[in-house]
Amino acid sequence: MRVTHSGRTVEVQNGETVLDALLRSGENIPYSCKAGSCQSCRMRVVSGSVPEAAQVGLKETLRAQGYFLACSCRPDGDIEIESDIQVQSVVGVVRARDRVGEDVLRIRLEIDDELDYAAGQFVSLVRSDGLARAYSLASIPGDPSLELHVRRMPGGRMSGWIHESLGVGDAVSLRGPFGSCFYVPGRPDQRLILAGVGTGLAPLLGIARDALARGHEGPVDLFHGALVSGRLYGVDVLRNLERCHRPFRYHACALNESQGDPETLRVGAISDIVLSSVKETLATSRVFLCGDPGFVNDLRKRLFLAGASMQEIHADPFTPTGSTTDAN
């Protein structure tokens, strides 16, 4: 068998792993444990296929993208592989922009080429001067445009420019897609739990729409939280999704609200609301968490301790890049 990497083809000897073959040939491949635990040698297959044993321990979303562990891979045929994610570059033209929340702008972009993305992933938006920020996709493949939700950050160079200066007809560069927080078809009866705060709604909306479009039949519960109900956005879209798709349920959550109609608003900390609502089915559920990193990391830990499988928790924390810059 032969493995092709970075334009070089190496013969894999009988019983040899891909990692050993590449190291023997002088390739500089990162690795550590060589036992499938550290995942330092993770690579992606471009053509051909790898044995299932080479993907043990990887999250479902990574397996779906063709990732495998070189230290566990003994190929049974010729394969071509790569070490790094292949990033696309496209140009997006603003076709619509509208304010959907107190400080949230919805941008729809028409791109000049196809972007091979999964709903819930994110792209890097690049300004003409090179300034770049990451924004999650609320759209799904097949939509006529890419949809981004941009929260105006205090002192944010990119978000301030988008809110104040980026207009309909203007062009921007996009790079991506990135991220492994997305829906993978299969197990259609499994419960999906989606929870986010702020513009963490964007990828969750894409994931929910994608799952429903692919015929997911199990419960799909989307929890979206804000400090007060007036800062929630996209409510009409989510309520309509709830009316049109029986498996889907939207849970609006507000922390600082004196009272709320339990039919339309859950009052309290979103993490507590999520845990109290889904605890009995956590062991068999698939979870998606997006938004502020403090919220994401705390809820991920609490869900795991309450019985969720870490392999089934997919997270996209919106890590800020600095006090005068932006996150998602």
Steps between C-alpha positions, in 0.01 A plus 500: 500500500605857437423822685538841332565803719617849399572380147717208612399134474623251759470122500337368818660175607298204620359571848640853504289801599470811288684695771793257506522499120508880482756530781717234336497700177614816678166682520468742794168380645388609850435213741532413867347185651477287181212322671197693375452701818658842448371546142810703412538306174148572374487525121233505229449261211458672162446192283460136582376375835641413840402213734245577773768423761689810387208723606431353844490776760423780255177694521234417247535838330873442445444149365245643257767737366740213436732551795691205640795422729817418308637293788198267484467479124613189316353561155361224284536702179670804352403830665576870462508698824564851629612644833319832494145612438454619144366856520290651222502869411191660347365850448167589657279791392253641753148447368307586817562637847242548769500558874351199678585595858606789718863459395483220240514544123407222258713501185422295189784448255492368144827325422682471166570128535368200690610470862515141623373552854284331759231693686644620830855554377657846487690711250760771534384832358797700367493875446700667221766612750551142621298525821324165549241365743312170528122483462279192517263405220126500567429380145495144373641356175248568226398842631541774236734698727722471805348644817710651779384652830733779612476637851641849547780469754609801710806638323483223242694600188335245271149495646492879516600520134239240400223680691595850384665472159445166324211551261293311247710440189832510686737204462704322767733202498408179684728213599394164634306312600627413846366315802359159587177605669243377249235232447595165350211289362427173674314391812190694389311422823770644729419809705692812396568763765614841374587779744654840447511861607521817292599440138566139595151471351644527147672159479225335707235624257700356211552167677130469588384587148750258349394213727132556424568531126678165514197335659607485865201361690611514864438802725700809409511742795660842445569713809597864439588726789545870572513724806148631430235387254537823300850391394381173349474512121380277218195409705258515205727276289531246780128499580426442132750213494317357801164523322629340181703216651349280767833375648628855559446700817635847578574597861544876552697563822554827690711537813373833636126495454249546780260248349434312184233296328631141515354447154718773345780587745712306749636720780836421660855405408498321164742232624265410786202497264676270255607255770157483664331450163716226347673320788302177461605451136857633510665160474350443155491857366719697263591849624607822324622801701584842352576851622694654786792273602418527871147375435611230256777357719289508817196332344715243320649395834163494676337295224786250504478461878123455466541206262564630147771330296791735428514350149145626446564858616592729211604851597583829330613757760524852356844590630569878491822612336562804718332781691469723193426224251219256435393143544211341309 
